[in-house]
Amino acid sequence: MGVLYIAALIVGAGTLSLQLLLAGSDGHAGVDHHDAGVHAGHGDTGFLPILLSLRFWIYGLLAFGMVGTLLHYLELAGSLLTLIAAIGIGLLSGFVASYSLRLLAASDTSSGAEAADAVGQLGRVLISCRRGERGKVRIELRGQSVDFIATTDEDELEGGARVLVEEVRGGTLHVSRAPAELLLPKSGD
């Protein structure tokens, strides 16, 4: 049984590590982003959608493997008690992690500023974008700096470039390089 616990620990920790590594390389983890976006806020917070989510199984395997490995190799409990504890903690951890992250993804953390409010505003590129690839821009809205995913038809908008928000396409801002006339300092500055 010890090999099963170690295998579950390796698969759970490896998958979670891979997601964290991929999240650092492109700004978002594919599985977590997809899982939260598809299910959060659409009424799928019941037990079955959580049980079927990849996030549940990743955290469940990680906890199952950790508890089973510790109890088995440190000989803190018998084989049957170790198996029962590992399964129970694994199921509980998978459910709590998946449900908690769904609630966080569904919560409304908006300051009241929405993407539609950004049309016609000037902003600054945070993560460069180019035709066919998304980037990130920061816009001042309602007295706060708000970051948005952005697309462009320009060849490239490098980080720090000033942009004008032209329109919103499915919650993503479509921007272009800000005309020089809009960047002139105001009189008295």
Buried (B, 14 or more C-beta within 10 A) or exposed (E): EEEBBBBBBBBBBEBBEEBEEBBEEEEBBEBBBEBBEEBBBEEBBEEEBBBEBBBBBBBBBBBBBBBBBBBBEEEEBEEEEBBEBBBEBBBEBBBBBBBEBBEEBBEEEEEEBBBEBBBEBBBBBBBBBBEEEBBBBBBBBEEEEBEBBBBBEBEBBEEEBBBBBBEBEEEBBBBEBBEEEEEEEEEEE
